[in-house]
Amino acid sequence: MSEPPVGPSRRSVHITLRWDEIPMATGTAWFASLAGSLYLVTAKHNLTGRNVNSGRFLGSRQTGPNNLVVRGRRNSTEIGWVNATFPLLDDAWQPLWFEDPSNPVFDVAVLPIAPSDLLAIDPWIIDKPEPAFEPILNVTDDLFIPGFPRGFAYNIDMPVWTRATVASEPGVGYNSLPMFLVDARTTRGHSGAPVVLKPRINQSVAMVDGSLIEATTTDAWVAGLYSGRVDKKLNIGMVWRLGVVIDVIKKRSTRNDNGIVRWLAELNDPSLDS
């Protein structure tokens, strides 16, 4: 899991998926930083508009979005929010985001972004922390999903925090996939949100090295990415481990609708190879 950040509510953002200027769907994404580079992380099905298992389009339009709009805090001393547009396809109609082409059912997508003069970007730092700052996650632990259920937000751009209880052994996986399950009342719009460990003040948190820390008001860790429920009739959700997000960034590859893999060598960052 990631290092403790501050202001975790500001790391989740409302996204509108669009074709040109036509809204198609809404969801949640979050800012992340790895080796000093910035990314927008969300569920892959948000960016493709397709079910990752069947390949079928999720909406009535038989196409995916070509851009998304982030609604977030203005990057200035003025109080307010802005809409920032990010393209999803290049001039050759190829995806600009990273995914794991060798595992097409991995519902994780990462869009490289640059610092913005318009939009305030406060990322989760997902570089692997020292063992003394990496919590151990167990069944029955309480987590939270800061997201935008059915597009709902308060104060225009702030996410709602939904409680989620770890419902499967985090290290075992689910259906042979690197994910774990949570018991949470989620709905459309939560997909793509971070799943966060946010302990109560002075609560003891066990670390990988065997130590304990007493949580403060700013202690929080992102544990993974929420991508939806296992079944519409069950309040059981799927969380991709944070390591999957990191691997997607390090592989820096994508694929087109024909399944042809492209490795974006021109964007390769040697600092990510460590």
C-alpha positions as CSV (number, residue, x, y, z in Angstrom):
1,M,0.0,0.0,0.0
2,S,1.1,3.6,-0.5
3,E,2.7,6.0,1.9
4,P,0.5,8.1,4.2
5,P,-0.8,11.2,2.4
6,V,-2.8,14.3,3.5
7,G,-6.1,15.5,2.2
8,P,-7.3,12.2,0.8
9,S,-10.7,13.5,-0.3
10,R,-9.0,15.7,-2.9
11,R,-7.4,12.7,-4.5
12,S,-10.6,11.3,-5.9
13,V,-12.2,13.2,-8.8
14,H,-15.5,13.0,-10.7
15,I,-15.0,12.1,-14.3
16,T,-17.4,12.4,-17.3
17,L,-16.7,10.1,-20.2
18,R,-17.5,11.7,-23.5
19,W,-17.5,11.3,-27.3
20,D,-16.4,14.7,-28.5
21,E,-18.7,16.9,-26.4
22,I,-21.5,14.2,-25.9
23,P,-21.6,12.8,-22.3
24,M,-21.7,9.0,-22.2
25,A,-21.2,8.0,-18.6
26,T,-19.7,9.2,-15.3
27,G,-17.3,7.5,-12.9
28,T,-14.5,8.1,-10.4
29,A,-10.8,8.4,-10.9
30,W,-7.8,9.3,-8.7
31,F,-4.5,11.0,-9.0
32,A,-1.3,9.1,-8.3
33,S,2.4,9.8,-8.4
34,L,5.0,7.1,-9.1
35,A,8.7,8.0,-9.3
36,G,7.8,11.6,-9.6
37,S,5.4,11.2,-12.6
38,L,1.7,12.0,-12.5
39,Y,-1.2,9.7,-13.5
40,L,-4.9,9.5,-13.5
41,V,-6.0,6.1,-12.4
42,T,-9.5,4.5,-13.0
43,A,-11.2,1.3,-14.1
44,K,-10.4,0.3,-17.7
45,H,-14.1,-0.2,-18.5
46,N,-14.6,3.5,-17.9
47,L,-12.1,4.4,-20.7
48,T,-13.1,1.7,-23.2
49,G,-16.8,1.7,-22.6
50,R,-16.6,-2.1,-22.8
51,N,-17.1,-5.0,-20.3
52,V,-13.6,-6.3,-19.7
53,N,-14.8,-10.0,-19.8
54,S,-17.2,-10.0,-22.7
55,G,-15.8,-7.1,-24.7
56,R,-19.4,-5.8,-25.2
57,F,-20.2,-2.1,-25.1
58,L,-21.7,-1.1,-21.8
59,G,-24.0,1.7,-23.1
60,S,-26.5,2.1,-25.9
61,R,-23.9,3.7,-28.2
62,Q,-21.6,1.2,-29.9
63,T,-18.5,3.1,-29.2
64,G,-16.2,4.1,-26.4
65,P,-15.3,7.7,-25.2
66,N,-12.5,9.7,-26.9
67,N,-12.0,12.1,-24.0
68,L,-12.9,12.6,-20.3
69,V,-13.6,15.6,-18.2
70,V,-12.3,15.9,-14.7
71,R,-14.2,18.1,-12.3
72,G,-11.9,19.2,-9.6
73,R,-10.4,22.0,-7.5
74,R,-9.1,25.2,-9.2
75,N,-5.3,25.5,-9.1
76,S,-5.3,29.0,-7.6
77,T,-5.8,30.8,-4.3
78,E,-9.4,31.4,-5.4
79,I,-12.0,29.0,-4.1
80,G,-13.8,27.2,-6.9
81,W,-13.8,24.2,-9.2
82,V,-13.0,23.7,-12.8
83,N,-13.6,21.2,-15.6
84,A,-10.4,19.9,-17.3
85,T,-10.5,17.8,-20.5
86,F,-8.1,15.0,-21.2
87,P,-7.9,13.2,-24.6
88,L,-8.1,9.4,-24.5
89,L,-7.0,8.7,-28.1
90,D,-4.1,10.0,-30.2
91,D,-4.3,11.2,-33.8
92,A,-4.1,7.6,-35.0
93,W,-7.1,6.7,-32.8
94,Q,-4.9,4.7,-30.5
95,P,-5.3,4.7,-26.7
96,L,-3.2,7.2,-24.7
97,W,-3.7,5.2,-21.4
98,F,-1.7,2.3,-20.1
99,E,-3.2,-1.2,-19.4
100,D,-2.0,-4.7,-19.1
101,P,-2.4,-6.3,-22.6
102,S,-1.2,-9.7,-21.4
103,N,-4.2,-9.7,-19.0
104,P,-7.1,-8.1,-20.8
105,V,-9.5,-8.8,-17.9
106,F,-7.5,-6.6,-15.6
107,D,-9.9,-3.7,-15.1
108,V,-7.2,-1.1,-14.5
109,A,-6.2,1.8,-16.7
110,V,-3.7,4.6,-16.1
111,L,-3.6,7.8,-18.1
112,P,-0.3,9.8,-17.9
113,I,-0.9,13.5,-17.2
114,A,1.2,16.6,-16.7
115,P,1.0,19.2,-14.0
116,S,-1.8,21.7,-14.7
117,D,-2.1,25.4,-14.3
118,L,-5.9,25.0,-14.3
119,L,-6.5,21.9,-12.2
120,A,-5.1,21.3,-8.7
121,I,-3.5,17.8,-8.6
122,D,-2.9,16.3,-5.2
123,P,-1.8,12.7,-5.9
124,W,-1.5,9.5,-3.8
125,I,2.2,8.7,-3.6
126,I,2.3,5.0,-4.6
127,D,6.0,4.4,-4.5
128,K,6.5,1.3,-2.3
129,P,7.0,2.5,1.3
130,E,9.4,1.2,3.9
131,P,8.0,-1.8,5.8
132,A,7.6,0.4,8.9
133,F,5.1,2.5,6.9
134,E,3.3,-0.2,5.0
135,P,0.1,-1.5,6.7
136,I,-0.9,-5.2,6.8
137,L,-4.4,-5.7,5.5
138,N,-6.6,-8.4,6.9
139,V,-10.1,-9.8,6.6
140,T,-12.7,-7.7,8.5
141,D,-10.6,-4.6,8.3
142,D,-12.6,-1.5,7.5
143,L,-11.8,0.4,4.3
144,F,-13.5,3.3,2.5
145,I,-14.3,4.0,-1.1
146,P,-14.3,7.8,-1.8
147,G,-16.3,8.1,-5.0
148,F,-19.2,9.6,-6.9
149,P,-22.2,7.2,-6.8
150,R,-24.3,7.8,-9.9
151,G,-22.4,11.0,-10.3
152,F,-23.4,12.4,-6.9
153,A,-21.0,14.8,-5.2
154,Y,-21.2,17.4,-2.4
155,N,-19.8,20.9,-2.6
156,I,-19.7,20.3,-6.4
157,D,-16.5,18.2,-6.5
158,M,-16.1,16.3,-3.3
159,P,-16.6,12.5,-3.1
160,V,-18.8,10.6,-0.8
161,W,-16.9,8.0,1.4
162,T,-18.6,4.6,1.4
163,R,-17.6,2.1,4.1
164,A,-16.2,-1.2,2.8
165,T,-15.2,-4.3,4.9
166,V,-12.5,-6.6,3.6
167,A,-14.5,-9.8,2.7
168,S,-11.8,-12.1,1.4
169,E,-8.2,-12.9,2.3
170,P,-6.3,-10.1,0.6
171,G,-3.3,-12.2,-0.3
172,V,-5.2,-15.2,-1.7
173,G,-6.8,-13.5,-4.7
174,Y,-10.2,-14.0,-6.3
175,N,-10.8,-16.2,-9.3
176,S,-7.0,-16.5,-9.6
177,L,-6.8,-12.7,-10.1
178,P,-4.8,-10.2,-8.1
179,M,-7.8,-8.7,-6.3
180,F,-9.7,-9.0,-3.1
181,L,-13.4,-8.6,-2.2
182,V,-15.1,-6.1,0.0
183,D,-18.6,-5.9,1.5
184,A,-19.9,-2.5,0.5
185,R,-23.0,-0.8,-0.7
186,T,-21.8,0.6,-4.0
187,T,-23.5,1.5,-7.3
188,R,-22.7,2.9,-10.7
189,G,-20.2,5.7,-10.5
190,H,-18.0,4.1,-7.8
191,S,-16.0,2.3,-10.5
192,G,-12.5,3.5,-10.7
193,A,-12.3,4.9,-7.1
194,P,-9.4,4.3,-4.8
195,V,-10.0,1.9,-1.9
196,V,-8.6,3.6,1.2
197,L,-7.5,2.5,4.7
198,K,-8.3,5.5,6.9
199,P,-8.0,4.4,10.6
200,R,-9.6,6.3,13.5
201,I,-7.4,8.7,15.4
202,N,-5.1,6.9,17.8
203,Q,-6.1,3.5,16.4
204,S,-3.1,1.1,16.3
205,V,-2.2,0.0,12.7
206,A,0.1,-3.1,12.2
207,M,2.9,-2.6,9.8
208,V,4.7,-5.1,7.6
209,D,7.8,-5.0,9.8
210,G,5.8,-6.0,12.8
211,S,5.7,-2.5,14.4
212,L,2.5,-0.6,15.3
213,I,1.8,3.1,14.7
214,E,-0.9,5.2,16.3
215,A,-2.9,6.8,13.5
216,T,-3.2,10.6,13.3
217,T,-5.8,12.7,11.5
218,T,-3.7,12.7,8.3
219,D,-2.8,9.0,8.1
220,A,-4.4,7.2,5.2
221,W,-3.2,4.6,2.6
222,V,-4.6,3.6,-0.7
223,A,-4.9,-0.2,-0.9
224,G,-6.2,-0.7,-4.5
225,L,-8.8,0.2,-7.1
226,Y,-12.5,-0.5,-7.0
227,S,-13.9,-1.8,-10.3
228,G,-17.5,-2.9,-9.5
229,R,-19.6,-5.7,-7.9
230,V,-19.3,-9.4,-8.6
231,D,-23.0,-9.5,-9.2
232,K,-25.7,-6.8,-9.4
233,K,-27.7,-8.6,-6.7
234,L,-24.8,-8.7,-4.2
235,N,-23.1,-5.9,-2.2
236,I,-19.8,-7.6,-2.8
237,G,-17.2,-5.5,-4.7
238,M,-13.9,-6.2,-6.4
239,V,-10.7,-4.4,-5.5
240,W,-7.6,-4.7,-7.7
241,R,-4.5,-4.6,-5.6
242,L,-2.3,-1.5,-5.7
243,G,0.5,-3.6,-7.1
244,V,-1.5,-4.1,-10.3
245,V,-1.7,-0.3,-10.8
246,I,2.0,0.0,-10.3
247,D,2.7,-2.9,-12.7
248,V,0.5,-1.2,-15.4
249,I,2.5,2.0,-15.1
250,K,5.9,0.2,-15.2
251,K,4.9,-1.9,-18.3
252,R,3.8,1.3,-20.1
253,S,1.9,-0.5,-22.8
254,T,-1.5,-0.3,-24.4
255,R,-3.4,-2.1,-27.1
256,N,-5.9,-1.2,-29.8
257,D,-9.3,-2.8,-30.4
258,N,-7.6,-5.5,-32.5
259,G,-5.5,-6.6,-29.6
260,I,-2.3,-5.3,-31.0
261,V,0.1,-4.4,-28.3
262,R,2.1,-1.2,-28.4
263,W,4.9,-0.5,-25.9
264,L,5.2,3.3,-25.6
265,A,9.0,3.4,-25.7
266,E,9.1,7.1,-26.3
267,L,7.5,7.6,-22.9
268,N,9.6,5.1,-21.1
269,D,11.1,6.4,-17.9
270,P,14.3,4.5,-16.7
271,S,13.5,5.5,-13.1
272,L,10.6,3.1,-13.1
273,D,12.7,0.1,-13.8
274,S,14.0,-0.2,-10.2
